[in-house]
Amino acid sequence: MKPSEDEDIAAARERGWRQLAPIDEAFAAGRIDRATWHAKVLDVIEPAYLAGDNPRAQSGHSGNAAQWRNARSLLVDTLPDRTGRPITVLDVGCANGHLMECWTAWAAEAGHMVEPFGVEISPALADLARRRCPHWAHRIWTGNVFDWQPPRRFDVVRTGLDYIPASERGPYLNHLLAHAVAPCGRLVVGVFNEEADHQELEDQVRALGHTVGGRIQRPHRHPKVRYKAFWIDQPA
Ligand SMILES: C[S@@+](CC[C@H](N)C(=O)[O-])C[C@H]1O[C@@H](n2cnc3c(N)ncnc32)[C@H](O)[C@@H]1O
């Protein structure tokens, strides 16, 4: 059966949405707790990523290198100006470390020096990231970022808002701002896929009391969808 346009857009917005929706519903209905939500999401993600035969698939991206770059390199434009010194960047949910590698390389092309760090809930993926990036092994932590106390703060913390149940977004953002983002640092949400004429995620974050300091978007292969990121700037 041909998917409806809504299903087509939903699939373009979020890979695996059919498998993850029932887990979200179970949490929203109170049938599972947060620890079980994380475990069930990991049961879907971890085997799929570990079965990937290329670094992008091991980070949850199904495209080729050019598509990966198109989908992720807008993150370079989320970096704050730190003339003359490296920018410390935490990739929350770093999977196999490929974004840490690419973001650092793309930023260097644009004249920024990035020092990447990562945290990953899946011990197997975090191990893979440490094996793939042995020079950064000491900067890749295993943990659920929501419960994690980072050993330091970062100029930029990048996260997705699908790493926690939707109703937990408020406390989650507050946790990252209180414990992970440095004074004058930046909390970047993205890259996520959303319809060009929607601002649902950004509106939710604003409704939680945050000021969105900036945003960026780029065309997606689906004409109605965009790759997007936005950020919250931490005061001094
Ligand atoms: C789509 S991948 C992102 C890979 C890469 N950072 C990127 O943006 O392309 C999401 C990763 O986040 C991890 N993750 C999900 N929830 C998490 C949490 N609460 N704490 C730490 N990592 C989490 C998943 O295991 C997965 O490896």
The ligand as an SDF file (V2000), in Angstrom:
LIG
                    3D

 27 29  0  0  0  0  0  0  0  0999 V2000
   20.8230    9.3020   15.8100 C   0  0  0  0  0  0  0  0  0  0  0  0
   22.2020    8.8360   16.7940 S   0  0  0  0  0  0  0  0  0  0  0  0
   23.1530   10.3070   16.6800 C   0  0  0  0  0  0  0  0  0  0  0  0
   24.5530   10.0980   16.1760 C   0  0  0  0  0  0  0  0  0  0  0  0
   25.2780   11.4200   16.0150 C   0  0  0  0  0  0  0  0  0  0  0  0
   25.4450   12.1000   17.2750 N   0  0  0  0  0  0  0  0  0  0  0  0
   24.5260   12.3120   15.0470 C   0  0  0  0  0  0  0  0  0  0  0  0
   23.8950   13.2860   15.4940 O   0  0  0  0  0  0  0  0  0  0  0  0
   24.5750   12.0160   13.8630 O   0  0  0  0  0  0  0  0  0  0  0  0
   21.5530    8.9370   18.4430 C   0  0  0  0  0  0  0  0  0  0  0  0
   22.4560    8.3070   19.4930 C   0  0  0  0  0  0  0  0  0  0  0  0
   22.0620    8.7880   20.7730 O   0  0  0  0  0  0  0  0  0  0  0  0
   22.1710    7.7460   21.7030 C   0  0  0  0  0  0  0  0  0  0  0  0
   21.3140    8.0990   22.8490 N   0  0  0  0  0  0  0  0  0  0  0  0
   19.9450    8.0790   22.8660 C   0  0  0  0  0  0  0  0  0  0  0  0
   19.4860    8.4430   24.0720 N   0  0  0  0  0  0  0  0  0  0  0  0
   20.5890    8.7440   24.8270 C   0  0  0  0  0  0  0  0  0  0  0  0
   20.7580    9.1820   26.1730 C   0  0  0  0  0  0  0  0  0  0  0  0
   19.7020    9.4070   26.9700 N   0  0  0  0  0  0  0  0  0  0  0  0
   22.0190    9.3800   26.6470 N   0  0  0  0  0  0  0  0  0  0  0  0
   23.1020    9.1580   25.8310 C   0  0  0  0  0  0  0  0  0  0  0  0
   22.9840    8.7190   24.5460 N   0  0  0  0  0  0  0  0  0  0  0  0
   21.7570    8.5270   24.0450 C   0  0  0  0  0  0  0  0  0  0  0  0
   21.7080    6.5330   20.9230 C   0  0  0  0  0  0  0  0  0  0  0  0
   22.1410    5.3130   21.5120 O   0  0  0  0  0  0  0  0  0  0  0  0
   22.3370    6.8010   19.5470 C   0  0  0  0  0  0  0  0  0  0  0  0
   23.6020    6.2270   19.4460 O   0  0  0  0  0  0  0  0  0  0  0  0
  1  2  1  0
  2  3  1  0
  2 10  1  0
  3  4  1  0
  4  5  1  0
  5  6  1  0
  5  7  1  0
  7  8  2  0
  7  9  1  0
 10 11  1  0
 11 12  1  0
 11 26  1  0
 12 13  1  0
 13 14  1  0
 13 24  1  0
 14 15  1  0
 14 23  1  0
 15 16  2  0
 16 17  1  0
 17 18  1  0
 17 23  2  0
 18 19  1  0
 18 20  2  0
 20 21  1  0
 21 22  2  0
 22 23  1  0
 24 25  1  0
 24 26  1  0
 26 27  1  0
M  CHG  2   2   1   9  -1
M  END
$$$$
